[in-house]
Amino acid sequence: MSDYDVLVLGSGPGGQRAAIAAAKLGKKVAIVERRDMIGGVCINTGTIPSKTLREAVVYLTGLSQRDMYGSSYRVKDEITKDDLMSRTHHVTSRQIDVIRSQLRRNRVALLQGTGRFTDPNTIEIQDGSGQALVVTADKFIIATGTRPARPKSVDFDNRTIIDSDGILDLAELPQTMVVVGAGVIGIEYASMFAALGTKVTVIERRESMLEFVDKEVVEALKYQLRDLAVTFRFGESVAAVERFDKGALTILESGKKIPAETVMYSAGRQGVTDKLDLKNAGLEADDRGRIQVDEHFRTEVEHIYAVGDVIGFPALAATSMEQGRLAAHHACGEPVHEMNKLQPIGIYTIPEISFIGKTEDELTHEKIPFEVGISRYRELARGQIVGDSYGVLKLLISPETGEVLGVHIFGTQATELIHIGQAVMGCGGTVDYLVDAVFNYPTLAESYKVAALDATNKIRALSSFADD
């Protein structure tokens, strides 16, 4: 008999949910994780630290209150790295305690160390002491996550030239920074440091950023970031980065040279699979370290599953959690629904972005008619109260059926508000529900009703031509 029914590699959002789900089904479960990485990248270097850092930045800079108290308003004049990181360390340590408690309550064994396959049913775990623990299992779930990809041509020193993980280890806040890559992580950190007063230059080889996001929302974000003195260099590639005692010089292929105290590379993510010895299990990863799975998150080897960032897009903590739960249920023979294809996306820039469903470009490309309903925070009482004069909520509505085709939000609490739209869309609701619904007043949620009325009025005007 095997030592465990289910053995999970990695304790991030996907691995943690998979382990607990299997334990709830009465299975004997263990989870393998390094001693200093309980909770995975999400808790230690990724999602939770970065979002806590963002919250500290927004609060200490007084950014959200400047419409009310003036552009020079700050909660603290001199913001230090310690001011920011004390909050981050507090939240991180509390979350690790929560995860340990959840695993313990559900009787999930925590095997500390680094695991590697020796055959399709056996894992060898090295704990750093020179001793190896060998365990077997009937089912495996790989949830080892990712790490920042590092171009071989770049000489990272974790002080002047860093990746997104290195942000948390900076000795002090830089006055100037170059961010290479305008993806989600790059733009999130660019907005945070710009809010702190750092002069940020963003370099992106493509002609635009966040191409999967509504174009109007992207333009609004660029306007806000430029207002914080962010410089964008689109259509530019980095030829070299030269390091000096006082910083680094980023040399672009166009010949431009940009000096900065810190250069942060945001060049995508690399799956943490290189030390798993996947070949011993009959598996292989692609050049980005990602593992291919089917609709049940099962790999080419029937009893081995993979979930989370290690399987690629969308590589979000929220989706990883659900993938872990579904994979565990399938591995344990428990019937489940397929993963819902209607998933919200949240981007924690300053201001926030969140959306669900189709964009205007996608609907246009698919030749699906739509009408747009807009609500602007500055016209809401709650928008005035929270000091957000730039926020906007956009509804995309079918003029024929009233179906909500997409929701796009830019501004305060966007990542919270999106779930109202998600619920309406997921339950097959139409714009009529939002028109007839009563929302608390004053709230930002009221923006749904305002946008719904705007769309309905436009649809009514359109139908008057059909009546004629």
N, C-alpha and C positions, 0 to 999 in steps of 0.2 A: 504494500500500500504506500501511496505518496504521503509526504509529510503534511501537505496542505491540499485542499480542494482547489483553491485559487491563490496564486501568488502575484502580487502587483509590484511592478518596478517603477518607483517614483511616487512621491506623496503630494504632488501638486493638485490642482483642482480636479483633473481627470482621474488621477490615481486614487486620491482620497475618496471621491464619490464612488468609484468602482469597488474599492475595498469594503466600504460601509454597506453598499447595496448588496454585495455578495454575502456579507455577514448577516444582514437582515433576513436573508433567505436561508439561514441556518448552516451556511458553509464554514469550514475552517479556513481562515484567511490570514495571510501575512502580507506585509508591505515592506519593501526594501528601500532604504533611503540613507544617504550620508548623514552623519551625526550633526553637521552644521547646516543642513538644508531641509529640515522638517518643514513641510509646506511647499517645498519646491521653489523654483524661480519666482513664482507668483507672489509668495509671501516674503521672500528674502531679498530679491534684487529687482523684481519686475513690477507687477500690477499694484500690489498694496503699497510698497514704498513710494512709487512714483505718484500714485493718486493721493497719498498722505502728504507728500512733498508739495503737490499742487495746492492742496487745501491750506497748507501752512503759508504758501506764497500769497494766495488770494487774501487770506486774513491779514497777514503782517504788512503787506503793501497797501492795504486799504483800497485795493483797485476797484472793488465793486461799489464803493461808497463815494467815489470821486465826483460823480454827477451831482451829488448832494453837497459835499463839503469842499469841492475844489480839486483841481488837478494835482496839487502839491500834498494832498492829504495822505498820511501814512500812519499806521498804528505804531510802528517803531521806526525811528529814523535810521539807525544803523542795524541792518539785518545781517546776522552772521550765519555761517554754516551750522553752528551749534544750535541756533534758534530753530532752524529748519529740521535738523536731524533729530533733535530731542523728541519731537512729536512722532517722527517716523519710527525711531527705535521703540518708543512706547507702544505704538499700534502693532508693530511687527512682533514684539515679544508676547503681547496679549493674544495675537492670532495663533502663534505657535502653541501657546498653552491650550487654547481652544481645540486645536487639531489633536494634540496629544490626548486631551480629555475625551474627545469623540472616539478616537481609535480605541482607547482603553475601555470606554463604556460599551463599545460594540465587540469587545474581545478580539480585536484585530492585532495580531502580533507585529511589533515593530522590530525589524531586523536591520540594525545599523551597519552601514558599509556600502561598498560598491559591488553590484552583482554583474556576473557574466555567465552566458550559457556555456555549459560543457557538453550538453547534448539537448535534444528537443524537450526533455522533461526535467532537466537538472540545472540548477543555478549554483555557482560558487560565489560566496560573498566574502570580500576582503574588508576587514574593519580598520586597517592601518596598523595593526599590532603585529602583523606577520602571520597571524592565525587565519585560517580560512574555514568558513562554515559552508557545508554542502547541503542543500535542501532540494527536495523534489516536489512537484506539484502536477495535478491533473490539467489545470488550465493556467495560462499566464496572460497578464494584461500589461503591455508595455506603455508606460506613461512618463517617459523620461524627459519630455519637454525639449526645449531648445536653449541655445546660448547665442549671444550676438556673433554674427559672422564677421570675421576679420580678414580683409584682403591681405594676401601675403606680401604685397608691395609696400605695406604701411608698417612703420616701426612703432608699434604701440609701446608706451612706457607707463601707462596707467596714472600719469601725472599731467603731462602736457597733451599727449595724443591718447585719447581714451575711446572706449565704446560706451553704450548706454549703461552697462553695469558699473562702469567706473565713475559715473556721476555721483554715486553715493559715497565715494572715497576721496573726493576732491578735498584738498587741504583747506582751501578758501574759495569764496565765490569769485569767479573771474570777472574782470571789467569788460573783456572782449572775448567773443567765442565764435568759432566757425562750426556750423552743423552741416555735415556732408550727408545728404539724403533727406528728402522731404516726404518720407512716409509717415505713418501714424506716430511712431516713437520719436522720430526726429522733430516733427512739428510740435508734438506735446512738450518736449523739453525746450525747444526754441521759444515757445510762448511763455513757459515758466521763467526762464532766465531773462527774457525781455521784460517781463513784469517786474523783475527784481532790479532792473536798470542796466543789465548787461547789454552791450551793443552786439547784436547777433547778426551774423551773415549766414544765410541758408543757401547751400549749393545743391542743385538738382540737375541731373543730366537730361531729364525729360523736360518738355516745354510747360508742364503744369504739375500741380501736386494733388494728391488725394483724388485721383481720376475717377474713383468709384462713388464719390460724393456728389450731390447736387451742385451744379456749377454756380448757382447764385449763392449758396452757402459758402463755397470755397472762396468766392470773390469777397464775401462779407468778412471771412476770417482773414484773408490777406489784407484787407483794409484795416482791420483792427490791429494786426501785427505790425503793419507799416506805421501805424499811429504810435506803436511802442518802439519805433526806430529799428525794426527788423529790415534788413536788406535781403532781397531775393536775387539769386543768380540762376535763372532757369536756362536750360540748354547748354549747361557748362559741365565739364568733367574735370576731375582733379588729376593733374599729371604727376605731382609730387608734393610731399609735405616735408619741409626741412625744420628740424628741431633746434632751438637755441636756448640759452639759459633763461631768457625772459619770455619765452613763448615759442610759437611755431609760425612758419611762413607757408601758407597754402598756395601752391602754384597751379593755376588752371591751364588747360590745354590751349586756351585762347591767348595765353600770355599774361593774364591778370595775376597779380600777387596780392594776397590778403593776409596781413599780420594779425595775430590774435594770441591771447594768453593760453587758450585751450582750444583744441580741435576735437570735436566729438563725431565719430563715425557711426552712422545708422544705416548699415549696409545689409539689412535683412537679418534673418535668423538661421542658425544651423542646428539641425537635429542632434541631440546628444545620444548618438547610437554607436559612436566609434569604439567604445570600450565594452560593448555588450557581446562581442564575438557572435554576431547574428548568424554567421555561416555555420556555426556548430548546431544551430537550431533549424537550419535549412532556409534561412531568410537572408535578404540583402536590402540595403538602403540605397537611395539615389545619391547624387553628388551633393545634395543639400542635407543629407542625413535623414531623409524622410522615408517612412515605411508605407507601402501601399496596402489599403484595406478595402473590403467590400462594404455593402450597405449595412452590415451588422458589425462593422469594425473588426472583422476577422481577417487575419493575414493569409498568405498562401499556405501557411501551416495551420491546419484546422483548429487546433487547441490553443493557438496563440493569437491574442488580440492586441490592437494598438489604438490609443486614443490621445486626444489633445494636440498640442502644437507639433508633436513628432509625426503627425500624419498630414500636416500642411493646413491650408486654408480651411476655415477662417482664423484658426489659431487665436481664439479668444478664451478667457477664463470661463465665461458663461457657457459657451458651447462645449468646452472641454468637460465641464461638470456633467452635462447631459449625455455626452458621448460615453463617459465613464459608467454612468448608471445603466445606459442601454446595453453596453458591451457586457457588463457584469450579469445582467438579466439573461441575455442571450447565452452567455457561457454557462449559466446555471440552468438552462432549459426553461426559463420563465418567459411566458409570452409578453411582448411589449408592443406598443405602437411604434411606427417608424418615427425618426426624428423630424419634428416639425420644420418645414422649410421656411416658415415665416419667422425669421430671427432678427432682433434689433442689433444695430451696430452703434457702439458708443465710442466717441473719441474725446479724450479728456484734455483738450486744448483749453486755452483761456481766451474766449469763452468756449463752453462745451458744444459739441456737435453730436446729434444722434438722429438716426433715421431707420425706417423699416419700409419694405416694399420697393416699388419701382421708382426710378428717377424720371424726370421729364425726358431726358435723352433716350432712356430705354423705351419708354412708351412711344415716343416719336419714331424710333427705329422699328418698333414692332407694329407701327401703324394702329395704335390703340388710342382712340379719342379720349381726351381728358380735359377737365376744367380745374383751375387753380383757385384755392381759397387761402387768403393770407390773414394772419393776425400779428400785429406788431406789439411787442412788450410796452413800448412807450405810450400806447393807447389804453393800457390796462392799469387799473389802480395798483395792483400788486407789482407791476413792473416799475412804477414810480416809487413804491415803498422800498423795494430791494435795490433801487438805483440802477436798473438795467434799461437803457434807452435804445439799445441796438438789437435786442433779441427779436426773433421772428419764428413763427410756426407756419408751415405751409402744408396744406392738404391737397392731394391730387385725387380728383373725384371723377368717376365715369358719368358723363352727362346722360347716358342712356339708362343705367341701372341704379345710379347713386352709390355704387360700390366705392369704398375707400381703397385706392390703388397704391397710395404711398403717403407717408408722413415724414416730414423733414423739419428738424428743429435746430436752431442756432441760438444759444444764449443760456442764461441761468437755469439750472436743473433740467437741461435738455435730456440727460440720460435717465432721469426719473420720469419726466412727462411722457416719454415715448411709449411707456407701457400702457397708457390709456388707449393710444392708437393701436397698439399691438392687440389689446383685448377686443376692441371693436372689429378689427380686421379678422382676427382668429375666430370670432364667433359669427362671422358673416354679416355683421352690422353694416348699415349704410349711413350716408350723411344725414339722413332723417333722424337717426338716433341722437347724433350730436346736436342737431338743431333743437330737438325736443328735450334733451337732458338738462337738468338743473345742476350747475356746478357751484360749489362754495364760493362766496365772494367776501373779500377779494382774494383771488388765487391766480397763479399762472395757468392752472388747468382750464380756466375760463377761456383761454386762447383757442381751445378746440371749438367752442360754440361760436366765437367770433369768426373764425376761419370757415366753419361750416356754413354760417349765414352768408358770408361773402361768396362762397362757391355756389350756394343755392340761388342767390340773386343773379349770378352770372348765367346759371343754367336756365333760370326762368326767362331772362332776357333773350337767350338763344332760342328757347322754345317758342317765343312769341313770333319769331320769323317763320317757324314751321307752321304755326297756326294760320298765318296770313297766306 
